[in-house]
Amino acid sequence: MKNVVHIVGSGPAGLSAARTALDAGARICLIDDNHAPGGQIWRGGPARWTDARARSAWNTLRGHPGCTVMQDAQVIGCMDSRTLLVETGGRGAAVPFERLVLCSGSRELSLPFPGWTLPGVTGAGGLHALIKGGMPVSGRRVVVAGTGPLLLAAASTALRAGAHVTAIVEHQPWSRLSAFGLGLLSRHGKKFLQAASLFAELRGIPYVTGATLVAATGEDTVRGVVVRTGGKDVEYACDFLAAGFGLVPNTDLARALRCDVVDGAIQVDDAQRTSRTDVWAAGECTGIGGVDKAVAEGRIAALAALGRPPSGRDLPLRRASHAFAALLARTFAPDESLRTMCGPETIVCRCEDVTRARLLPHRDWREAKLATRVGMGPCQGKTCGAACAFLFGWSHEDARTPIMPATARALSDFE
């Protein structure tokens, strides 16, 4: 498809990029692995969106003659430097591109602790997505634990779905959370109001700060969680434990395309261009910062891909969103004390049942993979890779096709 801007991901960054390109008179091809647009932030499809930016963007795309949307289409790698490999409908398709905008988002950071592999234990974002996808939680007991604003969002989603939220357990101390609130109030007033609204909605639910997860308990499923706070262990009963420790950029496709990745995020310049001249990136894959950052960067990336400068309004919006991202990182970046959650016999790689004790003797990710098969299961290191980076400081910059699990039938279509 010549003279088309290809966009991978239909979250806030992807929808913003797609709308901007169409408004500029270009044609676009939007590729996404979900059956409905919106990504994780605007999850649930147009019927459930409350953000006017999402509805406005989709109204522009829907039915537009210059817009091709490939949904339920998973990019599993690249055939060469300018051809994506896509699996859709159980078959493989080669999609050549001239200009590509990566809006691949992020994934949740899961840190191991005893019992984290029990059924009923999810990530905070994972529970949020499951409930929005229709999983019933009415009348069930939920504990949300870890660190970051996503805990409040997950608790709110569970509460609205009829769950009984037993506790919200935040690792950061109240002093740091107070400083974060003051930072929001002084520089990000709209986000301060959003946070205040969430706290008001969740009032009455125990909000435990300066706390660390000790273990999830139960036999065939999670039944409770032990939390250490103030030097004492407290157990909360639960049917679901949502444990989230923030997000990490999704850089798999960027690395497969040989784009530079620095500090775990796709490296971009002021025009959102990657180290490749024909590939741009926007949103959480360039650094965690939320929906405003994604929308601003998506617009700038699309304009740059078309050889156009950003407007006078675009750059201030991106600067403000980057300032918020920096505040998030300073406040909620997982600190070293969280490593103590993972004991010697705690499983780190769920796919291959590899414990921390088995990983300790090894010097790096590659050596550990060869000796223990860590990162070689169905998730291909997408969960344990980030955990090992946090626990041991290992880098795992390798990315090989397929970057996602693919069917043999789809792979055979590329032969």
Helices and strands as residue ranges (DSSP letters): E 4-8, H 12-23, E 27-31, G 46-48, H 52-61, E 67-70, E 73-80, E 83-88, E 91-96, E 99-102, E 106-108, E 121-122, H 124-132, E 141-146, H 150-160, E 164-170, H 174-187, H 189-201, E 207-208, E 211-217, E 224-229, E 232-237, E 240-244, E 247-249, H 252-256, E 261-262, E 265-266, E 279-281, G 283-286, H 291-305, H 314-332, G 336-341, E 347-349, E 354-355, H 356-359, H 365-372, H 384-392, H 408-412
